Amino acid sequence: MEFYSYEGTRKASAKINQAPYLLPIAPTIARTLKENGYVTAHIGKWHMGGSRDVYNAPKFARYGFDEHDGTYESPEPDPLITATNWIWSPQDSIKRWNRTSYFVNKALDFLKRHKGKPCYVDFWPDDMHTPWVPNKQAEDVFPKGSQGEKNFELVLKNYDKQIGRLIAGLKKLGMYKNTLIILTSDNGPYPSFGGKRTCGMRGSKFSLYQGGTRLPFIVEWPGHVPVGKVDSTSVVSSTDIFPTLAAIVGVPMPSRFNFSGQNRKDVWMGNPSKRTKPLYWEYGSHGDKAAYIYPSRARGYHQGGYEKSRDYSPNLAIQKGKWELLINYDGSNMQLYNLKADPDETNSVTELHQKIANMLKEKLILWRNNLPEFRHF
């Protein structure tokens, strides 16, 4: 199955030919590790089905989790943080600005109770996602003013503090040296504050330019991952996390499924290498085009978060080596960028490298045409 955008209402998902929740038949890291002796937990945001009007989404256990603490956008939201049917409200027992602290406490409690056993935890706090509500004073002006840079900085400062608490807690439990920690994100930022949050790269959330797809990726594992080493040449993807973790743990990947990612254990352990598989993206081609949010018209989606129209990308993209090609599904607006020479994607070089562009276009269209068709259920 595929996701083309975030899970919203049933009507919103139907408009883009998207299932209303993640099918439980889908292979998951949690289920694979659980089947091989791990105790598993999901703590934080889910957003793969549940709430709004999707009340029959499968429970967390169907995906391989022994324990859970979910947000509003999940099949089993924690009532202490979901007093209303929305992301947050002033009526929540655990206030928005205390939510990551609450999640840290939940994670450490889970690990403490299962000390001595192999554990896997999805720790997915959501306070760095808008709305940014750093304190009681910010609550009083919600939603007006909640998208500002000052609020973002205050929430980020607290988030950093809470991640420090999590690591300190691991050390206190004596588990830190035997814990692999991955810090990453799901998409580029929005708003980007004029490119500050993308280091000047073109694009943002809702875009397939590098600012929308290139993310921070930090791996920490004492005694295994070199401390402070930066690899700015190897290309890794979130799709690599599953096969890489399986390789590290020494368990087989689920059969009967084709996986886009590849084992990048060597890169994680500090040994740069070239990627052998291209990366593919799609955003915005299925169903009702008006159902998708794009940077050039996202002002109504995020108060005060307007981005320039140059961030509005074609809806398909492929990255292979130093090249990224973007094109619409109907073949229009083909753009080729040399990411090594032009990481900010300011000048398309399609005409100069027509052969490369055509080769990548062929791969991209073939990939798209071979994706499984959506089935209503």
C-alpha positions as CSV (number, residue, x, y, z in Angstrom):
1,M,0.0,0.0,0.0
2,E,1.0,3.6,-0.3
3,F,0.6,6.9,1.5
4,Y,0.5,10.0,-0.7
5,S,0.0,12.5,2.1
6,Y,-0.8,12.5,5.8
7,E,-3.8,10.5,7.1
8,G,-6.8,12.8,7.6
9,T,-10.5,12.2,7.4
10,R,-11.9,9.3,5.4
11,K,-13.1,11.8,2.8
12,A,-9.7,13.4,2.6
13,S,-8.0,10.1,2.1
14,A,-10.6,9.0,-0.5
15,K,-9.9,12.2,-2.5
16,I,-6.3,11.1,-3.1
17,N,-7.0,7.3,-3.4
18,Q,-5.3,6.6,-0.1
19,A,-6.3,4.0,2.5
20,P,-7.6,5.5,5.8
21,Y,-5.0,3.7,7.9
22,L,-1.9,1.6,7.6
23,L,-2.8,-1.9,6.7
24,P,-1.7,-4.2,9.6
25,I,-0.4,-6.7,7.0
26,A,2.4,-4.2,6.3
27,P,5.8,-5.3,7.6
28,T,7.0,-3.3,10.6
29,I,10.2,-3.0,12.5
30,A,8.4,-3.5,15.8
31,R,6.7,-6.8,14.7
32,T,9.9,-8.2,13.2
33,L,11.9,-7.5,16.4
34,K,9.1,-8.7,18.7
35,E,9.1,-12.0,16.8
36,N,12.8,-12.2,17.6
37,G,12.6,-11.7,21.3
38,Y,12.3,-7.9,21.7
39,V,9.9,-6.0,23.9
40,T,8.4,-3.1,21.9
41,A,6.7,0.2,22.5
42,H,5.4,3.2,20.5
43,I,5.5,6.5,22.3
44,G,4.3,9.7,20.6
45,K,2.8,10.7,17.3
46,W,1.5,8.0,14.9
47,H,-0.5,9.7,12.1
48,M,-1.0,6.5,10.1
49,G,-4.7,6.1,10.9
50,G,-7.0,6.9,13.8
51,S,-8.9,9.9,15.3
52,R,-10.8,12.4,13.2
53,D,-13.5,10.1,11.8
54,V,-11.4,7.0,11.4
55,Y,-12.5,5.1,14.5
56,N,-11.9,1.6,13.2
57,A,-8.1,1.9,12.7
58,P,-6.2,-1.2,13.9
59,K,-4.8,-1.0,17.5
60,F,-1.1,-0.7,18.2
61,A,-0.8,-4.4,19.0
62,R,-1.7,-5.3,15.4
63,Y,1.5,-3.6,14.3
64,G,3.7,-5.4,16.8
65,F,3.8,-3.1,19.8
66,D,3.6,-4.5,23.4
67,E,2.9,-1.1,24.9
68,H,1.9,2.3,23.5
69,D,1.2,5.9,24.4
70,G,-0.3,7.6,21.3
71,T,-1.3,11.2,20.4
72,Y,-4.6,12.4,18.9
73,E,-3.6,11.0,15.5
74,S,-3.5,7.4,16.5
75,P,-5.9,4.5,17.0
76,E,-5.5,4.7,20.8
77,P,-4.9,8.3,21.9
78,D,-3.8,8.9,25.5
79,P,-6.7,10.7,27.2
80,L,-4.3,12.8,29.3
81,I,-3.1,14.6,26.1
82,T,-6.3,14.4,24.1
83,A,-9.1,16.0,26.1
84,T,-10.7,17.0,22.7
85,N,-10.7,15.5,19.3
86,W,-7.8,17.5,18.1
87,I,-3.9,17.8,18.3
88,W,-4.1,19.6,21.6
89,S,-6.3,21.8,23.7
90,P,-6.1,23.9,26.9
91,Q,-8.2,21.2,28.6
92,D,-5.5,18.5,28.2
93,S,-4.2,17.3,31.6
94,I,-0.7,17.2,30.2
95,K,-0.1,20.6,28.6
96,R,1.4,20.9,25.2
97,W,4.7,22.4,26.6
98,N,5.0,19.4,29.0
99,R,4.3,16.7,26.5
100,T,7.9,15.7,25.6
101,S,8.8,15.5,29.2
102,Y,5.8,13.2,29.7
103,F,6.9,11.0,26.8
104,V,10.5,10.9,28.2
105,N,9.0,9.6,31.5
106,K,7.0,7.0,29.7
107,A,10.0,5.8,27.7
108,L,12.2,5.5,30.8
109,D,9.5,3.7,32.7
110,F,9.1,1.2,29.9
111,L,12.9,0.6,29.7
112,K,13.2,0.3,33.5
113,R,10.4,-2.3,33.7
114,H,12.0,-4.3,30.9
115,K,15.7,-3.9,31.9
116,G,17.7,-6.9,31.0
117,K,15.6,-7.6,27.9
118,P,16.2,-6.4,24.4
119,C,13.9,-3.4,23.8
120,Y,12.8,-1.4,20.8
121,V,11.1,2.0,21.3
122,D,9.5,4.3,18.7
123,F,10.0,7.7,20.5
124,W,8.2,10.2,18.3
125,P,7.5,13.5,20.2
126,D,5.4,16.0,18.3
127,D,5.9,19.3,19.9
128,M,8.4,20.4,17.2
129,H,5.4,20.1,14.8
130,T,3.2,23.1,14.7
131,P,1.4,24.5,16.7
132,W,4.4,25.6,18.8
133,V,3.1,26.3,22.3
134,P,6.1,26.7,24.6
135,N,4.2,27.9,27.7
136,K,1.0,29.2,29.3
137,Q,1.4,32.6,27.8
138,A,1.6,31.1,24.3
139,E,-1.6,29.1,24.9
140,D,-3.5,32.3,25.4
141,V,-2.9,33.5,21.8
142,F,-3.4,30.1,20.1
143,P,-3.7,29.8,17.1
144,K,-2.7,33.4,16.3
145,G,1.0,33.8,16.6
146,S,1.7,30.1,17.2
147,Q,3.8,29.8,14.0
148,G,6.4,32.4,14.9
149,E,10.1,31.9,15.0
150,K,10.3,32.9,18.7
151,N,7.8,30.2,19.7
152,F,9.7,27.7,17.6
153,E,13.0,28.5,19.3
154,L,11.5,28.2,22.8
155,V,9.9,24.8,22.0
156,L,13.2,23.6,20.4
157,K,15.1,24.6,23.5
158,N,12.8,22.6,25.7
159,Y,12.9,19.7,23.3
160,D,16.7,19.6,23.4
161,K,16.5,19.6,27.2
162,Q,14.2,16.7,27.2
163,I,16.3,14.6,24.9
164,G,19.1,15.3,27.3
165,R,16.9,13.9,30.1
166,L,16.3,10.8,28.1
167,I,20.0,10.1,27.6
168,A,20.7,10.9,31.2
169,G,18.0,8.4,32.1
170,L,19.5,5.7,30.0
171,K,22.8,6.3,31.7
172,K,21.2,6.1,35.1
173,L,19.6,2.8,34.2
174,G,23.0,1.5,33.0
175,M,21.5,1.0,29.4
176,Y,23.2,3.9,27.6
177,K,26.2,2.0,26.3
178,N,24.1,-0.8,24.9
179,T,21.5,1.5,23.2
180,L,21.5,2.6,19.6
181,I,19.8,5.9,19.2
182,I,18.6,7.3,15.9
183,L,17.6,11.0,15.6
184,T,15.9,12.0,12.4
185,S,12.6,13.5,11.0
186,D,9.9,12.6,8.6
187,N,10.0,15.6,6.1
188,G,11.5,19.0,5.6
189,P,10.3,22.0,7.8
190,Y,7.4,24.3,7.4
191,P,7.6,27.2,7.7
192,S,11.3,27.3,6.9
193,F,11.7,31.0,7.9
194,G,13.2,32.0,4.6
195,G,15.3,28.9,4.3
196,K,16.9,29.2,7.7
197,R,15.7,25.7,8.7
198,T,16.8,24.2,5.4
199,C,20.3,25.7,5.5
200,G,19.4,27.7,2.4
201,M,18.3,24.7,0.3
202,R,15.3,25.1,-1.9
203,G,12.0,23.6,-0.8
204,S,10.2,22.7,2.4
205,K,7.5,20.3,3.6
206,F,5.1,19.7,0.7
207,S,8.0,19.9,-1.7
208,L,10.3,17.3,-3.4
209,Y,13.3,19.7,-3.6
210,Q,16.1,19.0,-1.2
211,G,14.7,21.3,1.4
212,G,11.7,19.0,1.6
213,T,13.5,15.7,1.5
214,R,17.0,16.1,3.0
215,L,16.8,15.6,6.8
216,P,19.1,15.4,9.8
217,F,20.2,11.9,10.5
218,I,22.2,11.2,13.7
219,V,23.2,7.8,15.0
220,E,24.7,7.2,18.4
221,W,25.9,3.9,19.8
222,P,28.8,4.1,22.3
223,G,31.7,1.8,21.3
224,H,30.3,1.2,17.8
225,V,29.6,4.6,16.1
226,P,32.5,7.1,16.1
227,V,31.9,10.1,18.3
228,G,31.5,13.5,16.5
229,K,32.2,12.1,13.0
230,V,30.3,13.7,10.1
231,D,29.7,11.9,6.9
232,S,28.6,14.5,4.2
233,T,29.0,12.1,1.2
234,S,27.1,8.9,1.9
235,V,23.4,9.0,0.9
236,V,21.1,7.3,3.4
237,S,17.3,7.1,3.5
238,S,14.6,6.5,6.1
239,T,13.8,3.4,4.0
240,D,17.2,2.0,5.0
241,I,16.4,2.0,8.8
242,F,14.5,-1.3,8.7
243,P,17.1,-3.4,6.8
244,T,19.9,-1.8,8.6
245,L,18.5,-2.5,12.0
246,A,17.7,-6.1,10.9
247,A,21.3,-6.5,9.9
248,I,22.7,-5.1,13.2
249,V,20.4,-7.3,15.3
250,G,21.0,-10.3,13.0
251,V,17.4,-11.1,12.1
252,P,15.9,-11.8,8.6
253,M,13.8,-9.3,6.8
254,P,10.1,-10.2,6.3
255,S,9.6,-12.3,3.2
256,R,7.0,-11.7,0.5
257,F,7.7,-8.0,0.4
258,N,9.9,-5.8,-1.8
259,F,11.8,-3.1,0.2
260,S,13.1,0.1,-1.2
261,G,15.8,0.5,1.4
262,Q,19.1,-1.2,1.8
263,N,21.5,-2.2,4.6
264,R,23.6,0.8,5.4
265,K,25.2,-0.6,8.5
266,D,28.8,0.3,7.4
267,V,27.8,4.0,6.9
268,W,26.1,4.1,10.3
269,M,29.3,2.7,11.9
270,G,31.4,5.5,10.3
271,N,32.5,4.0,7.0
272,P,31.3,6.2,4.0
273,S,30.1,4.3,0.9
274,K,28.1,5.0,-2.3
275,R,24.5,4.1,-2.5
276,T,23.5,1.3,-4.9
277,K,19.8,2.0,-5.1
278,P,18.2,5.2,-6.4
279,L,15.8,7.1,-4.1
280,Y,12.3,7.8,-5.3
281,W,9.6,10.2,-4.2
282,E,6.0,11.0,-5.1
283,Y,3.8,13.8,-3.7
284,G,0.5,15.0,-5.2
285,S,-0.5,13.0,-8.3
286,H,-3.3,10.8,-7.0
287,G,-6.9,11.9,-7.1
288,D,-8.0,15.4,-6.3
289,K,-5.1,17.7,-6.8
290,A,-6.8,20.4,-4.7
291,A,-6.6,18.0,-1.7
292,Y,-2.9,18.4,-1.5
293,I,-1.1,21.3,0.2
294,Y,1.8,22.9,-1.6
295,P,4.3,25.5,-0.4
296,S,2.9,28.2,-2.7
297,R,-0.6,28.0,-1.2
298,A,0.0,26.8,2.3
299,R,-0.8,30.1,4.0
300,G,-4.2,28.9,4.8
301,Y,-2.8,25.7,6.3
302,H,-0.3,27.3,8.6
303,Q,-0.9,30.8,9.9
304,G,1.9,33.1,8.9
305,G,3.9,30.3,7.2
306,Y,3.8,31.4,3.6
307,E,6.7,30.1,1.4
308,K,7.8,31.4,-2.0
309,S,6.3,29.6,-5.0
310,R,9.8,28.5,-6.1
311,D,9.4,25.8,-3.5
312,Y,6.5,24.2,-5.4
313,S,8.1,21.2,-7.0
314,P,7.0,18.7,-9.7
315,N,5.3,15.7,-8.1
316,L,7.8,12.9,-8.9
317,A,11.5,12.8,-8.1
318,I,14.5,10.5,-8.3
319,Q,18.0,10.9,-6.8
320,K,20.8,8.8,-8.1
321,G,24.4,9.7,-7.1
322,K,24.9,13.5,-7.6
323,W,21.8,13.9,-9.8
324,E,18.2,14.7,-8.9
325,L,15.5,14.7,-11.5
326,L,12.0,16.1,-10.9
327,I,9.1,15.7,-13.3
328,N,5.3,15.7,-13.2
329,Y,3.5,12.4,-13.8
330,D,2.2,13.7,-17.2
331,G,5.8,14.3,-18.3
332,S,5.8,18.1,-17.9
333,N,8.2,20.4,-16.1
334,M,11.3,18.2,-16.2
335,Q,14.1,19.5,-14.0
336,L,17.6,18.1,-13.6
337,Y,20.0,19.2,-10.9
338,N,23.7,18.4,-10.1
339,L,23.5,18.3,-6.3
340,K,27.2,18.3,-5.9
341,A,27.7,21.5,-7.8
342,D,24.3,23.0,-7.0
343,P,22.9,21.6,-3.8
344,D,20.4,24.5,-3.5
345,E,18.9,23.5,-6.9
346,T,19.0,27.0,-8.4
347,N,19.8,26.0,-12.0
348,S,18.3,23.1,-13.9
349,V,20.8,21.5,-16.3
350,T,18.3,19.4,-18.3
351,E,19.4,20.7,-21.7
352,L,23.1,20.3,-20.9
353,H,22.7,16.7,-19.8
354,Q,19.7,15.4,-21.8
355,K,21.0,11.8,-21.9
356,I,21.2,11.6,-18.1
357,A,17.8,13.3,-17.7
358,N,16.2,10.8,-20.1
359,M,17.8,7.9,-18.3
360,L,16.5,9.1,-14.9
361,K,13.1,9.9,-16.3
362,E,12.8,6.4,-17.7
363,K,13.7,4.9,-14.3
364,L,11.3,7.2,-12.4
365,I,8.3,6.6,-14.7
366,L,9.0,2.8,-14.6
367,W,9.1,2.9,-10.8
368,R,5.8,4.9,-10.6
369,N,4.0,2.7,-13.1
370,N,5.0,-0.4,-11.1
371,L,3.6,0.8,-7.8
372,P,0.6,-1.3,-6.7
373,E,-2.8,0.0,-7.5
374,F,-4.9,1.3,-4.7
375,R,-7.8,-0.9,-3.6
376,H,-10.7,0.4,-1.7
377,F,-11.7,-1.4,1.5
